[in-house]
């Protein structure tokens, strides 16, 4: 046995650590997404057993992600829980198609600022929404309303014993997560999320706190494969936009996570197209079971590497442990307080906000920092999909502006023709500046326009330069002499 699986001991130990990290996160993400807790476990199981067994990235772990919580919650509110399976199934099929067409590597071309801005926006909305859950209050629908209503919701909580107990339990959970790194080594063998939820559950039970707990429906009772009639909703433009958003965000997050995990270990590198196919297969199965969408999750993946995992056996085993828990001990979930899960997600949301990255970007690449911040603010103010599109459009515009570098050099010796040299890339983006400079040249002198230094001259610029040359020549001076690029 050991010759066939030389790393079984390390992988077995790592799988238990990943299982203990994944368990509270699977449940927390499901509850925050407005779906039964068991559906989070189903996605974790599929992420381990289906995606985990496939080729792509050897050590990264997939499951329900905090990064998709906001999007899933909005989709369930708008289209209903039965439509979730259709959305996730379609997302999986699109990912399979993109992997088969070898589009995985193109996700690496997406501006890092847009992805970090996307995660920061999700993090802000997630934190705001989960603070309401911690205070046992109803969260408003929009991101801006969530943030604007927070002071009032927290003030109301202080006047209500139940809400105050809920808030205290959630705040205590966040405190345990933050301080867990400073605990003695022996204690730290228990993963922080599990310790935080375990302690909160113990406090809630021992002191009989009046806080909301997870509602248990049982694994089979929660699984709802999409009905044939629900596929008719694919004709809805809003639903199709949601599917595209799920696909873009889940794929980008998984492949960026893969790049980060590759930096944590010196084993085999990620094969991006195969990883996209593995994610697509997982999401197709999750959709068929009516469960949450999955992505690769950096928290679980980092825990897997740090626990000493050597092969994909660790992530497959973590899926087996989740399956055994969901099948044998589902009633344990009923003791978990909702504010503790909200605390876990507030902490997870804060990790999505790249404060240090913004600082360093602002010093070195101010344009990239602005793209990051505008993407994040757009997601909070408008919506997930539009926010990402705004970020992508800004990144493309910035690249186009930088690529259209153009230099105009004018040599006027006082007598004879004025010489103008254009070099670089002449695109419509720089056209107003070029024309202003050329129109400022003396009208009563002949001009020699040398375009031989141009690498690129677009149609708009060529037409505008020809029009300017005609106008200059029409004033009675010699015709403008142009040297072609």
N, C-alpha and C positions, 0 to 999 in steps of 0.2 A: 504493500500500500504506500509506504513512504517513498519507495523508488519512483513510483508513478506520480506522486504528488510530494516532491521534496520539501515544499514550503507549507505543508498542510497545517503544521502547528502555529506558525505565524499568522496564516490566513484565518484560522479558526478563532484565534484570540482577537484579531482585528475585527472580524465579523460581529463578535459580541459587543465590542465598543461602538461600532457603527450602528448596530441595532438599538443600543441604549440611547444614542444621540438622535437617531431617526424617529423613534417611537413618539416622544412628545412633539416633535416638529410635524410629523404626519398628522397627528390629531389636531394640533394647533392651527395648521394651515387649513384643514378641512372646516373646522368650526368658524374660523375667520372668513372663509369663503362662502359661508351660509349653506353648507351641505352637511349631511350626516358624517360624524367623526370617522365611521368605518370606511368611508370612501377615500379618506386620506391614507388609511392603512392599505387599502386595495392598490392604490397608486404606488405606494412604497414597495409592496410585494411584487408588483409587475416590474417596477424599476430594478429590483434586485434579481428576480428569477428570469425575466424575459430579456430586458436590456442588458442586465449584468452578464448574461451568458454569451452575448454577442461580441463581435470584434469591433474595435474602434479605439477607445481609450481604456487601457487595462486597469487603471486604479480609480477612475472617477465613479462616484455613486449617484444614481438618479432616483428621483422621487418627487413628491409634491413640493413646490418651491414657494418661499415667501414672495419672490419676485412676480409670481403670477396671481397672487391672492386678490389684489385689487381688481384685476381684469376678470377673474372668475366670478367674483362677487357681483360685479356690474352685469356680466352676462347672465347669471342666474336670476338677478332682479328683473332684467329686461325680457329674457326669453323663456325663463322657467327652468327648473331642474331637468325635466325630460330632454330639453334641447342641448344640455351640456354634453351628453354622450355623442350627439351628432357633431358638435363643434370640435370635440377632442379627436373623434374618429377622422374627420376631414383634415384636421391638423396633422395627424399621423400619416395619412395618405400623401399629403403634400410634402412632408419631410422625407418619406420614402422616395418620392419622385425626384426631389432635389438631390438626394444622395445618389440615386441611380444616374442622374444627369451630371454628377460630379460637381455640384454647386457648393459643396461644403466649404471648400477653401475660400470662396468669395465672401463668406461671412467674416473672414479675417480682414477683409478690405474695408469693412464698416468702421467709420471713425470711432476710436476708443472713447473720445469725448461724448459722442452720441450715446454709446452704450452706458457709460458711467452716469451721464445725465439722466438716461432712462431709469437706471437703478436708483439714482438719488430721488427722482420724482416719485417712483413707486415707494421708496422708503419713507418719504414724507407723508404720503397719503396713508400708508400702512400704519405708521406710528400714530397719526391723528385718529384714524378709525379705531385702533385698538385701545387708545386711552379712554374712549367712550365705553368700550367693553369692560375695561378695568373699573370704571366708575359706575357700572351697571346702568348705563344710559343708552338711549337710541341714537345712533350716529346719523347725521344728515347725509344726503345722497352725494352731493358734489364735493370735490377736494377742498375748494375754497371755503365752502360752508362748514366742513369738518373743522378746519383750522380756526375759522372765525368764531365758531360756537364753543370751542374748548374751554375758555375761561369761565363761561356761564355754567357749563356742564360740571366742571370741577368744583365751582362754588356751590352748586346745588347738592353735590355729593357730601359736602361737609355738614349739611343740615339733615342728613338721612343716615340712620345707624347702619342699615344694610348696605347702602352704597359706600359708606365710609369703610366698613369691614372689607368690602370687595376691593376698594381702591388700595387699602393697606396691604392686602394679600398680593395684589398685582405689583405694587411698588416693592414689596419684600422679595418677590420673585426676580425682579430686575436687579435688585441689590445683590442677591445671591449670585446671579450670573456674572455681574461685574467684578465681585470680590473673589469668585471661585479660583481665579488664577493665583491668588495670594495664599491659598490654603496649603497646609502641609502636603507633601508628595503622596502620602498614603491615601489621603482623602480625594486627591485629584484623579485617582484611578477611576472614580465614578464621574462620568461626563457631567459637565455643568448643567445642561438643560434638564437631565434626569433628576439631578440633585435638587434643583430649584422647584420642579413640579412635585417631586416626592415630599419635600419639606412643606410646601404650600398645602398639599393634600392632607398631610399629617396634622398640620395646624388647624385646618378647616374641620377635620373629623373630631379631633380632641376637644376643641373649643366649641363645637357645633355652630360654626359661623353661618349666618343666613346668607350664603352666597350661591349663585347659580352653578350647577355642575353639568358635565357633559351628558347629553341625552343618548342613551344606548338603544339601538334598534336591532343589533345583531348583524353579523356579516352578510348573510344571505338576504336578510330583509332590506338591506341598504342597496344591494346591487340591482340596478334597473337598466337593463340593456335598452337602447333606444328603439322605439316601435317604428314600424315601416312608415306610419303616418307622419312621424316627427321629421323624417327625411325631406318631407315636402317643404319644410321651413328653409331649406337651402336656396329657395327662390327669393328669400328676403335679403335685400341689399345690406341691411344692417348686420345680419347674421354672417354674411360673406366677409364684411369688413372685420368683424370680430375674429373669424377664422384666420384671416391674413395677419391680424395683430398677434394672435396666439402663435402662429407659425413663425413669424419674424422674431418675436421676443423669446420664445422657447428655444429656437435654434441658435440665435445669437448668444443667449445666456449659456447654453450648453457648450458651445464651441469656445467661448471666451473662458469658461470654467476649465475646459480641457487644456487650453494653453497655460492657465495658471497652475493646474495640477502637474503638468509636464515639468514646470520649474521646481516642483517640490521633490521630485524623485529622479533617479538616473536610469530607470527601466525603459521599456519600449515607448517610443513616442506615439502620440495620437495620430490615427489615420482619419482625417476629418470627414471624408465622404462616408466611410464605414460607420463612424460615430453618428452621423446624421441618419443613416439607415437604421441603426440600433435605436435611436431616439424615436424615429418614425414608427418602428415596430411596436415599441412600448406604448406610444400614444394611441396607436390603432387598437391595441388590446384594451387599454384604459377606456377608450371611447366606446368599444363594444360592451364593456361592463358598466358604462354610465358613471365612470369614476373621474377624478380630477386629472388635469393634464400634468405631464411630468417634464422636468428638465434635469440636467445634471446640477447637483447642488454642491457649492464649494465647501460649505461647513462640513457636510458628511464626507466629501472626498478628502479634505484635509485631515479629518479625524482618521480616515482609513489609512492614509499614508503614514501619519504620525504614530499609528498603532502598530506599524510594522508589516502591513499587508504587502505581499509580493506578487500575487496573481489575481485574476478576476474571481477566483473561488471565494474570496472574502466578501465581495458584494453579493454574490449569488446566495451565500449562506445567510447574510443579513436579511435577505428577502424571505428565506425559509423560517428564520426566527420570528419575523413579523407575521408570517402566515400562521405559525403555531400559536403566537400570542392572540391573534384575531380569532382563531378557531376555538382555543381552549380557555382564554381568560378575558373575554370581551366585557364581562360585568365589572372588571376593575376600572374601566373607563368612567363608569358612573360616579366614581369618587373624585375624579379630577375636577378642581374648580376652574370655571371659565376664566376668571381674572388671572389665574396663574398662566394659562395658555396665552392670554393677551399679553402678559408680561414677557413671555418668551418671544412673541412676535414684535413687540416694541424694541426689544434688544436686537433681534434679527434685522429689523428695519433700520436701526441706527447704524448697523454694519454696512448697509447698502449706500450710505451717504459718504462719499469719498472726500472728507474734509482735508486731509493732508494732500491728496492729489490736486484739489482745487488751489490750495496755497502755492504748491510748486508750479502748477500750470500758469497761474496768474503772474508769477515772476518770470517764467521763461517763454510761454506761448499764450499771450493774453487772448488771442482770437479763439483758441481751443477752450480756454476757461469760460469764455462768454457762451460758446456753443453748449457746453456742459450745463451752465446755469439756465440758459434760455430753454433748453430741452426739459430740465427738471421743473421749471416754473410753468411751462406750457402743459405738462402732464397734470400738475396740480390744478391749474386754472381752467383747462379745457377738457381734455380726456387723454387716456393712454395712447390711443392710436394716432390722434392728431398731433400730440406732443412729440411722438417719435418721428412722424413725417416732417414736422417743423425742424427738428434737430437735423434730420438727414438733408433737408433742403438747404439749411444754413451751412452744413459741412461741404456740400457740393458747391455752393456759391463761393465759399471761402477758398476752396481749391481752385475754382475757375479764376477767381480774382488774382490769386498768387501765380497761377500759370500764365496769366496774360501780362507778364512783366514786359514793359516797353520803355525804350530810351530814345529821346529825340535830341540830337546834337546839331546846333546851328552854328555855321561858321560864316561870319560877315566881315570881309576884309575892307569894307568901306567903298570899294570900287569893284566892278565886275559883278557876276551873279552871286546871289546868296546861296550857300550850300546847306542843305538840310539832310542829315543822316538818320534814318530810323533803323533801330535794331531790337531784336527780341521777338515777342509774339503780339501781333497786332490783331486784337479782337474787339468786338463791339463794346466790351466793358470799359476799354480805355479810349474809345472814340471821342467823347466830348473833350478830353484833355488834349488829344492830338490836334483836333480841329481848332481849338482855342489858340494853340501855339502856332499853327500854320497861318491862321488868319491874322495873327499879330505881326507877320513878316511884312516888310515894306511893299506897298502895292505898285510902286513905280520902278521896281527893280526886277530883273529876270531871276528866276529861282531854279536851282537844280535839286531835284528830290531823289535821293539815293535810297532805294528799298532793298539793296543787295544784302543787308545785314539781318533781314527778317527771316525767322525760322518758319513763321506761319502768318498768313494774311487771310482773314476770313472775308466772306463776300460783302458783308456790311461795310467793312473798312475799305475794301477795294473800291466799292461804289462811291463812298464818301470822299475818298482821296481824288478820284477822277472828277467828281463834281467840283471839288475845291480848285483843282488845276484849271478846269474850264472857266470858273469865275475869275481866277487870278489873271488868266490870259486875256479874258474879255475886257480888262481895264486898259487895254492899249499897250501893255508890255509884251515882251517876247513870250512865246508859249513856254509853259513849265516843262523842263526836260526831266523825264522820269527814267531812272535806272531800275529795271524790273528785279523782283526778288529771285 
